[in-house]
Amino acid sequence: MSKVGEWLKRAAGAPIRLLLPKNPWLRFLVFLVPVLLVLAILEPFVNLLAKGADLGARVLTPLFDNPVGRLVLLNLLLIMGGFVAWRLLRNRVRGVFAGLHLRRHMEAVQALVLDQPARAREYFTRVAKRRGAPPVEYPALVEDARLKLARLALQEGLHNEAMAWLARVREHQLPKELRRSLVQLRAEVYLAQGEILPETAAKDLDEALRSFPDDRRLLELLRGVLEARGELAEVARVQERVARAVPPHRRAAEEHRLVLALVAAGSAALARGELDAARGFAKRALAVDESVPAGHVLMGRVLLAKGDPEAAAREWGRSGGPDGLLALAQLLQERPGVLTPRQILAAVPRAGALLLVAREYARAGEVRKALRAAERAARDAGFTPSVAALLAEVLLLCGRAEEAARVCEQAVRRLVAPEPSSR
């Protein structure tokens, strides 16, 4: 490549070498002519500089001869030297002062960690009122201090002061995390003041979530606003986003809350007669966590509303908890005989279902079967208040009023008995 470049250089200079004369003196004259032309063009400017220098010398010469003049010249020289020194050192001086404010900011953060809010507020206020250039290490120092002062004011219930600090924060070129804090604090202050309509608050939070779609705090605030407005379907939608945004150690609790939100939205849809929507909410609840009984209870209620009590009973049996059994008991209480004892045991193969079977046998007049089922259920399920209530009802239906009274009395004694003290 070097040989090619050298060859190109020679090829480009070949026409000029051909035009130049061979005699070196003639070549010198050829180069001298352009220089003389440039000097001729610049002659007025050179004369002006010479006259200016001559005028300056005439003005300064008397000053050098006079002691007062020499003192004036010395002061002017010192002033000019100070100005030049300031121009050269001002960035370093500003850096020193900026470093001091950065140190004060870190001390304020340390005071927050040590639970000293008064000291932290004092240092943050000094930093927030600074007007100089920010430190190179942290350009958003002043805005960060103002945000922290707003958070401290919000924690103390000083909503107007918090809003005043937020109004002084300049959003231009603010880092992403500080913009996130600004949006969060602004939403929290608006909601804490109570001077904004819920519709406006929900709209502002939706706009903020467009910039930060996975912000957990904004989602929780929006969820609270929607819960206050009673928009259960939207609450479930927001809760799904909350469950995805939380860290792993909180995911189980938020998913459980999501199931309850879906069940609440499905129950509201079922109350309005929207069976398909209610079924959809129930399916989503079971898809999130099938072990929560509320999803099975809602699905059973939907199936019952569609006219399939046997499928509803099977769904309640899958819940594995007392909620499904209570829903089945309510169904049998409202519609006696809708299910046979065999269907009940097939749907809910647990000891608690035997009491429901015993009650159905007692209503049908089959006293021996009713008493046998009740005795076995009481033995297997344990003597709990709900078991005692159903057992007393079965005994009353079978004509055993005295035994029913003894069962109730025994249940009341167990409820009011003090717990045994443990040493």
C-alpha positions, 0 to 999 in steps of 0.5 A: 500500500505504501508503494501505491501511495508513493506512486500516486503522489508522484503521479499527482505532482508530475504536472507541477514539476513539468511546469516549473523551470529547471533553474533553482533561482527561477523556481525561487522567483516563482514561489516568491511572487505569490508571497509578495502578492499576499503581503501586498494585499495585507499591507493595510492591515499590517500598517493598521497594526503598526499604528495601533502599536505606536499609539499604545506605546505613546499612551503607555510611555507617560504612565511609565514615567509617572509613579501613579501611572505605574501603580495604575498599570500594576493594578490593571495587570493584576486584574487581568492576571486574576481574570485569566486565572479565574478563567483557567481555574473556574472549572476546578473551583466549581468542581470543588464546591460541587463535590462538597454538595455531593458529599452533603447529599451522601450524608443526607442519604446516610441519615435516612438509613440511620433513621434521622429524618430531621438531619436528612431534611436539613442536608437535602434542603441545602443541596436542593437550593444550590444554583451552581453547576452540578457535579460531573459524577451526578448531574441530577443531584439537585433534582434527586434532593428535591424528590427525596424532600418530597418523599419525606414530606409525603411520609409526614403528611405534608402534601402541599409541601411535597407538591411544592418540591415536585413542582421545582423538579426539572424533568428535562434530561432527568434520568429514567429512575428519577423520572419513575420516582417523580411519576410515582410521587406525583400520583401518590400526592394527588391521591393523598390530597383527595382533590382529584377525581378518581376518573382523572387519577385513573387516566393519569396513572394509565398515562404514566404506565405507558412510560413505565409499564412494569412499575409495581407501585403505579400498578398498585395505585391504579388498582386501589383507584379501581377498587374504590370505583368498583370496577372489578374486571379492571381490578383483575386486569391490573392485578395480573400485571401486578403479579407479573411485576412483583419479585419472586418471593411475593408472587405467590401472595399476589397470585392468590390475590389475583384469584380472589380478584378474578372470582370477585369479577366473575361473581359480579358478572354472574349476578348480572346474568353474564354467564359466559363472562363469569365462566371466563373469569372462573377459568382464568382463576383456576388457571392461575392457582387451581388449589384455591377453593374460590375458583372452584366455587365460582365455577360450580355456581356458573354450572348451577346457573346453567342448569347442571347441579350435578356438575356444580356439585362435582366442581365444588367437590374438587375445591378440597375445602369447606367452601365447596361443602358449604356451597353444596349445603346451601344448594341442598337447603334451597332445593331439597332433593335436587341430588340423590345421596349417591350423587352427593357422595360421588361429587364430594367423597368426604366425611362432611358430605355424609352429613348432607346425605344424612339430612337428605335421608332424614327429609325423605323419612329414612330415619335409620339410614339418616342416623347411621350416616350422621353417626359415621360422619360425626366420627370421621369428620370430628366434632366441629361447630359446623358438624354439630349444627348439621348433626343437630338438624339431622336429629331434629328431623329424625325426631330426636329433639333431646339428643339434638339439644345435648349436641348443641349444648356440648358444642357450646361448651366446647366453644366457650371452654378456655384453651389449655395453658401450655407450660 
